[in-house]
Amino acid sequence: MKRAIKIAGWLVLSGGAAYFQFKGIPSFEAQTVNLKVEGTPQQIANGKRIAALLCVQCHAGNEGKLTGKRILDLPAEFGEVYSMNITQDPEKGIGNWTDGQLKYFLRTGIRPNGSYAPPYMPKYPTAADEDLEDIIAWLRSNSAEVQPSQEKAPPSKPSLMTKILVNTVMGPMPYPEKRIAKPDTTDQLALGSYLANSLMGCFACHSRDFKTNNDLNPVQFEGYMGGGNPLLDFDGNVVVSSNITFDKTGIAGWTKEQFIEAVRHAKRPDGSLLRYPMLPQITLTDYEVGSIFEYLKTVPPIDNPISRAL
């Protein structure tokens, strides 16, 4: 009887796997968003600064243009992943996308043709409208990185696990019904929370597992900011994300100045350098990084000693 149950269970599992493998990454209906970004010098400057944090590392191809490339720091369980061309080329890039389509994609992950960017493409459902519109202004600008290029990375080859996740628990993010305002920058806790959760998404790498993260409510998930997420360095070696809670196994012994030095210049208090994929975030100000530090003090500490950390 037990053997029969095991066989039946295997048949159910294999049948489900075959279903998701065949179904692949689903498509969704893209909503129309009416938007025309003005593209002022101030918007472009802020958009460039934010894009340096969010876009360039994954999308910069040959000669520094954002033509897409193989993403090497994701665990192999997600498949073979390539970022897309986001230059102004109308055929290979996003030159034919409207401002509204770009914003809808950044929020939800749904492209104008209805295809969906799987979970390894970050979504920004709770980022401020102003910041997203500034990114769009920069993507429309005369900056060399976004000028049209016909170069394009190969299509991604998502794993079975990615297909299952997208079809079950990691589908598109909702598009907000109302505009989202930027936080009061004089309130360091609010600013730190916004940067860590809504804009930069520090939680994505520094929480326990990509598969259990939630872009809408990251603080509610087990292992939030406690590290332990396995990533890959340039050579394919596993590097585990650091615990950045105020536990003795995290950053409880760090000063604000040491945290700023680590984030902005990739240098630990002991003088050693942080490892890829953690890169120096030099476009953040000391005040912004200090705000993240103040916010992390409010996060419940997690006892999680990490070896081979970033």
C-alpha positions in Angstrom: 0.0 0.0 0.0 2.8 2.4 1.0 4.6 1.6 -2.3 1.4 2.4 -4.2 1.0 5.7 -2.5 4.6 6.6 -3.3 4.1 5.7 -6.9 0.8 7.8 -7.0 2.6 10.7 -5.4 5.4 10.5 -7.9 3.0 10.4 -10.8 1.2 13.5 -9.5 4.5 15.4 -9.0 5.9 14.3 -12.4 2.6 15.2 -14.1 2.6 18.6 -12.4 6.2 19.2 -13.4 5.4 18.3 -17.0 2.5 20.7 -17.0 4.6 23.7 -15.8 7.4 22.8 -18.1 5.0 22.8 -21.1 3.2 25.9 -20.0 6.3 27.9 -19.5 6.3 31.6 -18.5 2.7 32.9 -18.8 1.6 36.1 -20.5 -0.7 38.7 -19.0 -2.8 41.6 -20.2 -0.9 44.9 -20.0 -2.9 47.8 -18.8 -2.7 51.2 -20.5 -1.0 53.9 -18.4 -1.2 57.5 -19.7 2.1 59.1 -18.9 4.4 61.6 -20.6 7.6 62.3 -18.6 8.8 65.9 -19.0 12.5 65.0 -18.9 13.9 68.0 -17.0 17.6 68.2 -16.3 16.8 67.5 -12.6 14.8 64.4 -13.5 17.5 63.1 -15.8 20.2 63.7 -13.1 18.3 61.9 -10.4 17.3 59.1 -12.8 20.9 58.5 -13.8 21.8 58.3 -10.1 19.1 55.8 -9.4 19.8 53.8 -12.5 23.4 53.4 -11.4 22.1 51.6 -8.3 19.3 49.6 -10.0 19.9 49.1 -13.7 23.5 49.4 -14.8 25.1 46.4 -13.0 22.8 43.9 -14.7 22.1 45.6 -18.1 25.5 47.0 -19.0 27.0 45.1 -22.0 29.8 45.9 -24.3 31.2 49.4 -24.3 29.0 50.3 -21.3 25.7 50.5 -23.2 22.7 48.8 -21.6 22.4 46.1 -24.2 21.9 43.2 -21.7 24.2 40.3 -20.7 24.4 37.0 -18.9 23.5 37.3 -15.2 26.2 35.3 -13.5 25.4 35.9 -9.8 22.1 34.2 -9.7 21.9 30.6 -8.4 21.8 28.0 -11.2 18.4 26.8 -10.0 16.8 29.8 -11.7 18.1 28.7 -15.1 20.3 30.6 -17.7 19.4 34.2 -17.3 20.1 37.2 -19.5 19.1 40.8 -19.1 17.4 42.6 -21.9 18.5 45.5 -24.1 17.1 48.7 -22.6 18.7 51.1 -25.0 16.6 53.4 -27.2 16.8 51.1 -30.2 13.3 50.6 -31.5 13.8 47.0 -32.6 16.2 45.4 -30.1 15.6 47.8 -27.2 12.8 49.8 -25.7 12.8 52.7 -28.2 9.2 52.0 -29.2 7.8 51.7 -25.6 5.8 54.6 -24.3 6.6 56.2 -21.0 3.5 54.6 -19.5 4.5 51.2 -20.8 7.9 51.6 -19.2 6.4 52.6 -15.8 3.9 49.8 -15.9 6.7 47.3 -16.6 8.9 48.6 -13.8 6.0 48.2 -11.4 4.5 44.9 -12.5 7.1 43.1 -14.7 4.6 42.9 -17.6 6.0 44.1 -21.0 3.8 45.9 -23.6 3.3 42.6 -25.5 2.0 40.9 -22.4 5.1 38.8 -21.8 6.3 38.6 -18.2 9.8 39.1 -16.7 10.3 36.3 -14.2 11.3 37.0 -10.5 14.9 37.6 -11.2 14.0 40.9 -12.8 13.3 43.3 -9.8 9.9 44.9 -9.6 9.1 48.2 -7.9 5.5 48.1 -6.8 6.1 50.5 -3.8 8.7 52.8 -5.2 7.8 56.5 -5.5 6.3 57.6 -8.8 8.8 60.5 -8.9 11.7 58.1 -8.8 10.4 55.8 -11.4 9.6 58.7 -13.7 13.1 60.0 -13.2 14.5 56.7 -14.3 12.4 56.9 -17.5 13.6 60.5 -18.1 17.2 59.2 -18.0 16.4 56.3 -20.3 15.1 58.9 -22.8 18.1 61.1 -22.4 21.2 61.7 -24.5 23.3 59.7 -22.1 25.7 57.4 -23.9 24.7 54.3 -22.0 21.1 54.3 -23.5 21.8 55.3 -27.1 20.4 52.9 -29.6 22.2 49.6 -30.1 21.3 46.6 -32.2 23.2 44.3 -29.8 21.0 42.0 -27.8 21.7 39.2 -25.4 20.2 35.8 -26.0 16.8 35.0 -24.5 16.8 33.5 -21.0 16.3 29.8 -20.4 14.2 29.7 -17.2 14.4 26.6 -15.2 11.4 24.4 -14.3 11.5 25.9 -10.8 11.3 29.4 -12.2 8.3 28.4 -14.3 6.6 26.8 -11.3 7.2 30.0 -9.2 5.9 32.3 -11.8 2.7 30.2 -12.3 2.0 29.9 -8.6 3.4 32.5 -6.2 5.6 34.9 -8.1 3.4 36.4 -10.7 3.1 40.1 -11.6 3.0 42.8 -9.0 -0.2 45.0 -8.8 -0.1 48.4 -10.3 -0.9 51.0 -7.5 -4.3 52.7 -7.7 -2.8 56.0 -6.4 0.5 57.8 -6.8 3.1 56.9 -4.2 5.0 59.9 -2.7 8.6 60.0 -1.7 9.3 59.9 2.0 10.1 62.9 4.0 13.9 63.0 3.7 14.3 64.6 7.2 12.8 61.4 8.7 15.7 59.0 8.6 13.7 56.0 9.6 11.2 56.6 6.8 13.9 57.3 4.3 15.9 54.2 5.3 12.9 52.0 5.1 12.1 53.3 1.6 15.6 52.8 0.3 16.0 49.3 1.8 12.6 48.0 0.9 11.0 50.0 -2.0 13.8 51.4 -4.1 17.1 49.5 -3.7 15.6 46.3 -2.5 18.4 45.4 0.0 16.1 42.7 1.4 16.1 40.7 -1.9 19.7 39.6 -1.4 20.1 40.0 2.3 17.0 37.9 3.3 17.0 34.1 3.5 16.0 33.1 0.0 14.9 34.7 -3.3 12.1 32.2 -3.5 10.4 33.4 -0.3 10.8 37.1 -0.8 7.9 39.4 -1.4 8.3 42.8 -3.0 5.0 44.1 -1.5 5.6 43.1 2.2 9.3 42.1 2.6 9.3 42.7 6.4 6.7 40.0 7.0 8.8 37.1 5.7 11.1 34.8 7.7 14.7 35.7 7.6 14.2 39.3 6.7 17.6 41.0 6.4 19.2 38.0 8.2 21.3 37.0 5.3 22.1 33.4 4.2 20.9 33.8 0.6 23.4 31.9 -1.7 24.7 34.0 -4.6 27.6 33.5 -7.1 30.7 35.5 -7.6 32.4 36.1 -11.0 33.9 32.6 -10.9 30.7 30.8 -10.0 31.7 30.2 -6.4 28.9 30.4 -3.8 29.0 33.6 -1.8 26.3 33.9 0.9 24.7 37.3 1.7 25.5 38.9 5.0 23.3 39.2 8.0 22.6 42.9 8.3 20.4 42.8 11.4 21.6 44.2 14.7 22.5 40.8 16.1 26.0 39.8 17.3 26.2 37.6 14.2 25.2 40.6 12.0 26.2 44.2 12.3 25.5 44.9 16.0 29.1 45.9 16.6 29.3 48.3 13.7 29.2 52.0 13.9 27.3 54.1 11.4 30.5 55.3 9.9 31.7 51.7 9.4 28.4 50.8 7.7 28.6 53.8 5.4 32.2 52.8 4.5 31.0 49.2 3.7 28.1 50.3 1.5 29.7 53.2 -0.3 33.2 51.8 -0.6 32.8 48.0 -0.1 35.2 48.0 2.9 34.5 46.1 6.1 35.5 47.5 9.6 38.5 45.1 9.6 39.7 46.5 6.3 38.8 43.6 4.1 36.8 44.2 0.9 33.3 43.0 0.3 33.0 40.6 -2.6 30.9 40.6 -5.8 28.0 40.8 -6.2 28.1 43.5 -3.6 29.6 46.5 -5.4 30.4 50.0 -4.0 27.3 52.2 -4.0 29.1 55.5 -4.5 26.0 57.3 -5.8 24.3 57.0 -2.4 25.1 59.9 0.0 26.4 59.3 3.5 23.0 60.6 4.8 21.1 58.0 2.7 23.3 55.1 3.9 23.1 56.4 7.4 19.3 56.4 7.1 19.4 52.7 6.1 21.6 52.0 9.1 19.1 53.7 11.4 16.2 51.8 9.9 18.1 48.4 10.3 18.3 49.1 14.0 14.5 48.7 14.1 14.5 45.3 12.3 14.2 42.3 14.7 17.7 40.8 15.1 18.4 37.3 13.7 21.0 35.0 15.1 22.5 33.7 11.8 26.2 33.4 11.6 27.4 33.5 8.0 30.5 32.0 6.6 31.8 33.0 3.2 29.7 36.2 3.4 29.7 39.0 0.8 
